[in-house]
Amino acid sequence: MALISLSRIIAHWTAVQPARAALHHEGQQLTWGELEARTNRLARAYQALGVKKDDFVTIALPNGIEFFEACIATWKAGATPQPVSARLPKFERDQIVEVGTPSLVVGVAPDEYAPIPCVPMGYQPDGSLSNTALPEVTSVSYKAMTSGGSTGRPKLIVSKSPAAADPDVPLLEIPQQGCMLIPGPLYHNGPFLWAMTALFKGCTVVVTTRFDAEETLRLIESQKVDVVYMVPTMMRRIWALPEDVRTRHDLSSLKALWHLAAPCPPWLKECFIEWLGPEVIWELYGGTEGQGSTTIQGTEWLTHKGSVGKPVATCEMKVVDEAGQTLPPGQVGEVFIRPLAGAGTTYHYIGAEAKAIEGGWESLGDMGWMDAEGYLYLTDRLSDMILVGGANIYPAEVEAALDAFPGVRSSAVIGLPDEDMGARLHAVIDRPEGPADPAAMEAHLAERLVRYKVPKSFEYVDEPVRDDAGKVRRKSLREARIAAS
């Protein structure tokens, strides 16, 4: 089969299976036929509001059927979905809208960004609009994901893949007309990519509003799920269930459990391999930018324990020292990736510049080593980015919010070990007049940061946490606090 425009992909599957469920969310289902008709009408409403080919549409909706409808209507209008968290504080969302200049914002009050048109959650298009097929139109980019940045300002990572898909191309172990379960937030790249890939392959996509360990197992059994997307924090919470609860559900339909976005402790991975079988457990390492990735199945992992796999066929990787020299197998250095199609072929930034070394190699900020067979093993984070439950958090973004509180001279945010989330945010705050009122600080941060970016613990000091050059030594701050605990 050839590439199908995403403006026509729902119509393609509607012709094949009109009465089958396309989407399932908390007991509510939508068939392919219903999804096709509803998104045709919604796309016309978006066009009437001014959405044009290759525009961005900012989508601030929670997990649910409405999120999928907004994305599909955006593709049918020839535009690019640009998802953000529905719980994002206005301060942060304002910056994203400023960077992306969308032609429509979905999920906010109608006058929130005037003169940019806005529609609220639950928006229903005019019933007089036609629900028949629209002309085919393919946006130049199929997604524009949001990321924090080392400057504390958000950036957009705009894919260079056009809004088209070939359902016949094998991808991510997702079968055609199967069933995918997504218990993660759809505004993150991983859940978005897995969910949409499954939809393009004619799968029923089951999505939850938020993750619940036992409900995840219940859904795998009741919906006969083929593939599930997870992060290690989800796996930890499932494993923490009482054994009789965890084992009472029939998971025999499961063909692939993908985990990514954060390191998975080897003991936890071994537990899942023993429980579900090594052929079911898959891991991927890569970034939203899509320069390249590694994958590894549990069967391979058992003979290369701790590895995140070999580079996929579309990219190459190397490990270099501080001087930029390629290191031999077994030696730890910074991991660099390059797509075989060439630097800059997979994405471009809006609101930031790509950081690359000679030859177009780029780093995701990880340290690691490769063995003689080409398997990659990660050892540590080089960059300041902190992974909390699979979500990327840039300290500069949190520090900018802390520094705006009255009396704060400077701050440093570090990640301390956390058994459940992988890391927890700890703020070291230089405030000569002493600790802030906790309620006032909480209210201040709630206006500026989405909840998962708010530090879990606060420490007040009366000496600068940055040197004369404005640099903060997060590694030494972190090591000192780990040693003290």
C-alpha positions in Angstrom: 0.0 0.0 0.0 1.2 3.5 -0.7 1.3 6.5 1.6 -2.2 7.7 2.6 -2.7 11.4 3.5 -3.8 11.7 7.2 -6.7 13.8 5.8 -7.9 10.5 4.2 -6.7 7.8 6.6 -9.9 7.7 8.7 -12.0 7.4 5.5 -9.7 4.5 4.4 -10.4 2.5 7.5 -14.1 3.5 7.6 -14.5 1.8 4.2 -12.9 -1.3 5.6 -14.6 -1.5 9.1 -17.2 1.2 9.6 -18.9 -0.3 12.6 -15.8 -1.3 14.5 -14.6 0.8 17.5 -11.9 3.2 16.6 -11.6 4.8 20.0 -12.5 3.7 23.5 -12.3 6.0 26.6 -13.7 5.2 30.0 -16.7 3.2 28.6 -17.4 5.6 25.7 -16.7 4.3 22.2 -16.7 5.8 18.7 -16.9 3.7 15.6 -14.7 4.5 12.5 -17.9 5.6 10.7 -18.8 8.0 13.5 -15.2 9.3 13.8 -15.1 10.0 10.1 -18.4 11.9 10.0 -17.7 13.9 13.2 -14.2 15.0 12.2 -15.3 16.0 8.7 -17.8 18.4 10.3 -15.2 19.6 12.9 -12.6 20.2 10.2 -15.0 22.4 8.3 -15.6 24.4 11.6 -11.8 24.8 12.0 -11.5 26.0 8.4 -14.3 28.5 9.0 -12.4 29.8 12.1 -9.4 30.4 9.8 -7.3 27.2 9.9 -5.3 26.9 6.7 -2.8 24.4 5.2 0.4 24.1 7.2 -0.9 26.2 10.1 -0.4 25.0 13.7 -3.4 24.2 15.9 -2.6 24.3 19.6 -4.6 21.5 21.3 -5.0 21.8 25.1 -7.3 18.9 25.8 -7.0 16.1 28.3 -6.8 12.4 27.3 -10.0 11.4 25.6 -11.9 11.0 22.4 -12.1 14.8 21.9 -8.3 15.0 21.8 -8.2 12.5 18.9 -11.0 14.3 17.1 -9.2 17.7 17.3 -6.0 16.2 15.9 -7.8 14.4 13.0 -9.9 17.5 12.2 -6.6 19.5 12.1 -5.1 17.0 9.6 -8.3 17.1 7.5 -7.9 20.9 7.4 -4.4 20.5 6.2 -2.8 21.8 9.4 -0.4 20.4 12.1 -1.6 19.4 15.6 0.5 21.1 18.4 -0.6 19.4 21.7 0.0 20.8 25.1 -1.1 19.7 28.6 -4.7 20.7 29.4 -3.4 21.5 32.9 -0.7 23.8 31.7 -0.7 27.1 33.7 -1.7 30.1 31.5 1.7 31.6 32.0 3.4 28.6 30.3 0.8 28.2 27.6 1.0 31.8 26.7 4.7 31.3 25.9 3.9 28.3 23.7 1.2 30.2 21.8 3.7 33.1 21.4 6.4 30.8 20.0 4.0 28.7 17.7 1.6 31.5 16.5 -1.2 29.0 15.9 -4.3 29.9 13.8 -6.5 28.2 16.4 -6.3 27.2 20.1 -8.5 24.3 21.2 -9.5 23.7 24.8 -9.4 27.3 26.2 -12.0 30.1 26.8 -13.2 31.7 23.5 -11.4 35.0 24.0 -8.3 33.7 25.7 -5.9 34.6 22.8 -7.9 37.1 20.8 -7.5 37.8 17.9 -6.5 34.1 17.5 -9.7 32.1 17.5 -10.2 29.8 20.5 -12.7 27.1 21.2 -13.4 25.5 24.6 -13.3 21.9 25.7 -16.6 20.3 24.7 -16.9 22.5 21.6 -19.5 21.3 19.1 -19.4 22.5 15.5 -22.6 23.9 13.9 -24.9 21.0 13.0 -25.6 22.5 9.6 -22.0 21.9 8.5 -21.6 18.9 6.1 -20.1 15.7 7.5 -19.1 14.4 4.1 -15.5 13.9 3.0 -13.3 17.0 2.5 -10.8 17.4 -0.4 -7.5 15.7 0.3 -4.8 18.0 1.7 -1.5 17.0 3.4 0.3 19.2 5.8 4.1 19.4 5.5 4.5 18.3 9.1 2.3 15.8 11.0 3.1 16.9 14.5 4.7 19.8 16.5 5.5 18.7 20.0 6.4 21.0 22.9 9.5 20.8 25.0 11.1 22.8 27.8 14.5 24.2 27.1 17.8 24.9 28.8 17.0 28.6 28.6 13.8 28.1 30.6 11.7 29.0 27.5 9.6 26.4 25.7 10.3 25.3 22.2 8.5 23.4 19.5 10.0 20.3 17.9 8.4 20.3 14.4 8.6 16.9 12.6 9.7 17.0 9.0 7.6 13.9 8.2 4.5 15.0 6.2 1.0 14.1 7.5 0.8 10.8 5.7 1.2 7.1 6.6 1.5 3.7 5.0 -0.5 1.2 7.1 1.4 -1.7 5.6 4.8 -0.6 6.8 5.8 -2.7 10.0 6.2 -0.3 12.9 6.6 -0.6 16.7 5.2 -4.2 16.6 1.7 -2.7 16.1 -0.5 -5.1 14.1 -3.1 -3.9 11.6 -6.6 -3.8 13.0 -5.4 -4.7 16.5 -5.9 -3.0 19.8 -3.5 -0.5 21.5 -3.7 0.8 25.1 -2.3 4.2 26.0 -2.3 5.0 29.7 0.0 8.0 29.3 -0.6 11.7 28.6 -1.2 12.2 24.8 0.5 15.6 24.8 3.8 13.8 25.4 5.6 12.5 22.2 5.7 8.8 23.1 2.0 8.3 23.9 1.1 10.5 20.9 3.3 8.6 18.5 2.1 5.1 19.7 -1.5 6.1 19.7 -1.6 7.7 16.3 0.5 5.0 14.7 -2.0 2.4 16.0 -4.9 4.5 14.7 -3.3 4.8 11.2 -3.0 1.0 11.2 -6.7 0.6 11.8 -6.4 -0.4 15.5 -8.9 0.3 18.2 -7.1 2.8 20.5 -8.0 2.5 24.2 -7.0 5.6 26.2 -7.3 6.3 29.9 -7.6 9.8 31.5 -4.7 9.0 33.8 -2.8 5.9 34.7 -4.2 3.4 37.2 -2.2 0.2 37.7 -5.1 -2.3 38.2 -7.3 -0.6 35.6 -4.5 -1.0 33.1 -4.5 -4.7 33.6 -8.3 -4.9 33.5 -8.4 -3.1 30.2 -5.7 -5.3 28.7 -7.9 -8.3 29.5 -11.4 -6.9 28.7 -10.3 -5.2 25.4 -7.9 -7.9 24.3 -5.1 -5.4 24.0 -2.2 -6.3 21.6 0.2 -3.5 22.4 0.6 -1.3 25.5 2.8 1.8 26.0 4.4 2.4 29.4 7.1 4.2 31.3 9.0 2.4 34.1 7.1 4.3 36.8 3.9 2.6 35.5 5.7 -0.8 35.6 6.8 -0.2 39.2 3.2 0.6 40.2 1.9 -2.5 38.5 4.5 -4.6 40.2 3.7 -3.1 43.6 0.1 -4.4 43.4 -0.6 -7.5 45.6 0.3 -10.6 43.6 -3.2 -12.0 43.6 -4.4 -8.7 42.1 -1.7 -8.5 39.5 -2.1 -12.2 38.4 -5.9 -12.4 38.3 -6.1 -10.7 34.9 -5.7 -12.6 31.6 -3.0 -10.8 29.7 -2.5 -13.5 27.1 -3.6 -11.2 24.2 -0.5 -8.9 24.9 2.0 -9.2 22.1 4.2 -6.2 23.0 4.7 -4.0 26.1 6.8 -1.0 25.2 8.7 0.9 27.8 10.7 4.1 27.2 11.2 7.7 28.3 13.3 6.8 31.4 15.8 4.2 32.5 14.2 0.9 33.6 15.9 -0.7 36.6 17.2 -4.1 35.5 15.5 -5.9 38.4 12.1 -4.6 37.3 12.7 -5.5 33.7 13.6 -9.0 34.7 10.4 -9.3 36.8 8.3 -8.3 33.7 10.2 -10.7 31.4 9.7 -13.6 33.8 6.0 -12.6 34.2 4.9 -11.9 30.6 7.7 -13.6 28.6 10.8 -12.0 27.0 9.3 -11.8 23.6 6.6 -9.4 24.9 8.9 -6.8 26.5 10.3 -4.1 24.2 12.4 -1.0 25.0 13.1 2.1 22.9 15.7 4.8 23.4 15.4 8.0 21.4 14.2 11.6 21.4 11.2 13.6 20.1 13.5 15.0 17.5 13.6 11.6 15.8 17.3 11.7 14.7 17.5 8.0 15.6 16.8 5.4 18.2 17.7 2.0 19.6 15.3 -0.9 20.3 15.7 -4.1 22.1 13.4 -7.1 22.7 13.4 -9.0 26.0 14.9 -12.0 24.3 18.0 -10.0 23.3 18.1 -8.1 26.5 18.6 -11.3 28.5 22.0 -11.8 26.7 22.8 -8.1 26.9 21.5 -7.1 30.3 21.3 -3.4 30.9 21.5 -2.5 27.2 18.9 -0.3 25.4 19.7 -2.1 22.1 21.3 -1.4 18.8 20.7 1.7 16.6 17.8 1.2 14.2 18.5 0.9 10.4 17.8 4.6 9.8 20.5 6.1 12.0 24.1 5.7 13.3 25.4 6.3 16.8 28.8 6.8 18.4 30.3 7.5 21.8 32.8 10.3 22.1 35.1 11.8 24.8 35.3 15.4 25.9 37.7 16.2 23.0 35.1 14.8 20.5 37.1 11.7 19.7 35.2 8.4 19.1 35.8 6.0 21.9 36.4 2.2 21.5 33.9 -0.4 22.9 33.6 -0.4 26.6 34.6 3.2 27.3 32.1 5.7 28.7 31.5 9.0 26.9 28.7 11.1 25.5 26.3 9.4 23.1 25.8 11.1 19.7 23.2 10.2 17.0 22.9 11.0 13.3 20.2 10.1 10.8 21.5 8.4 7.7 19.4 10.8 5.6 21.6 13.6 7.0 21.5 16.2 9.8 18.3 18.2 10.0 16.2 15.8 8.0 13.9 14.7 10.8 12.9 17.9 12.6 13.4 21.6 13.1 13.0 23.8 16.2 10.9 26.9 16.7 12.2 28.9 19.7 15.6 27.3 19.9 18.7 26.3 17.9 19.8 22.7 17.4 23.2 21.9 19.0 25.3 19.7 16.8 29.0 18.9 16.4 30.9 18.6 13.2 29.3 16.2 10.7 25.8 16.8 11.9 26.0 14.6 15.0 23.6 15.5 17.8 23.4 14.5 21.5 20.3 13.8 23.7 22.5 14.5 26.7 23.2 11.0 27.7 26.4 9.2 28.8 27.0 5.6 27.9 29.2 3.0 26.2 28.8 0.5 23.4 30.0 -3.1 23.4 31.8 -4.8 20.6 28.6 -6.0 19.1 27.2 -2.4 18.8 24.8 -2.6 21.8 24.4 0.7 23.6 24.4 0.9 27.5 23.5 4.2 29.2 25.2 5.3 32.4 24.1 8.8 33.3 22.6 12.1 32.2 25.1 14.7 30.9 22.5 17.5 30.5 20.6 19.2 33.2 17.3 17.6 32.1 15.7 15.6 34.8 13.4 12.6 34.1 10.4 12.3 36.5 8.1 9.4 35.8 9.1 9.6 32.1 8.5 13.3 31.7 11.4 15.6 30.8 11.9 18.5 33.1 14.4 21.3 32.5 15.6 22.8 35.8 16.0 26.3 34.1 12.3 26.4 33.5 11.5 25.6 37.2 14.3 27.9 38.4 12.8 30.8 36.4 9.5 30.4 38.3 11.2 30.1 41.7 13.4 33.2 41.0 10.3 35.3 40.3 9.1 34.8 43.9 9.8 37.9 46.2 13.1 37.7 48.0 14.6 34.8 46.1 18.1 35.7 44.9 18.8 32.5 43.0 17.8 28.9 42.9 18.9 25.5 41.7 16.7 22.5 41.0 18.1 19.0 41.2 16.7 15.5 40.8 17.1 13.3 43.8 16.6 9.5 43.6 13.0 8.3 44.0 12.0 4.7 43.9 8.6 5.3 42.3 9.2 8.2 39.9 12.9 7.6 39.1 13.7 11.1 40.4 11.9 13.8 42.5 12.5 17.5 42.1 14.3 19.3 45.0 14.7 23.0 45.1 17.7 24.7 46.7 16.7 28.4 47.2 19.0 31.3 48.0 16.7 33.6 50.0 18.5 35.8 52.5 15.4 36.7 54.5 14.6 33.0 55.1 12.1 30.5 54.0 9.0 31.6 52.1 5.5 30.9 53.3 4.8 27.5 51.9 1.2 28.3 50.8 2.4 31.5 49.1 5.2 29.6 47.3 2.8 26.9 46.3 0.3 29.4 44.8 3.1 31.3 43.0 4.4 28.1 41.3 0.9 26.8 40.5 0.4 29.9 38.3 3.6 29.3 36.4 4.2 25.6 36.2 2.3 22.4 35.4 1.9 20.3 38.5 4.6 17.7 37.7 7.2 20.4 37.4 6.6 21.8 40.9 9.4 20.6 43.3 8.4 18.1 45.9 10.8 19.5 48.5 12.4 22.9 49.3 15.6 23.8 51.0 16.5 27.4 51.9 20.0 28.7 52.1 21.5 32.1 52.6 24.5 31.9 50.3 24.5 32.0 46.4 23.8 28.8 44.6 25.5 30.1 41.4 29.1 31.2 40.9 30.2 34.6 39.6 29.6 33.4 36.0 26.0 32.6 36.8 26.7 28.9 36.6 25.1 26.4 39.0 26.9 23.2 39.9 23.9 20.9 40.0 26.0 17.7 40.1 27.8 18.7 43.3 24.6 20.0 44.9 23.0 16.6 44.1 25.9 14.5 45.3 26.1 16.4 48.6 22.4 15.9 49.3 22.5 12.2 48.4 25.6 11.8 50.7 23.8 13.6 53.5 20.7 11.4 53.3 
